[in-house]
Amino acid sequence: MMKIDLTGTHEENMTAINNAEISEEFKAHIRKDLQEQVDRCLSSCFGVDLDIEHEKNSIPIHELVPKGMTIKEYFGND
């Protein structure tokens, strides 16, 4: 039985899989399974669409910059 340590970063995990003495088919299976686990974890942990959340919490630029002032003037760029 061979053990592969997949507790590191994504890069470390991919290196461990690539260096393992197993078939390419099994490597592909492990990569797919690992990605499914990561996706499942992220969706259950966060469950938030960050694009929608960002849009709800953002301030439109026309509300931020005072009337009559340019964006460059507001942010101090010449």
Order of alpha helices (4+ residues) and beta strands (2+ residues): alpha-alpha-alpha-alpha-alpha
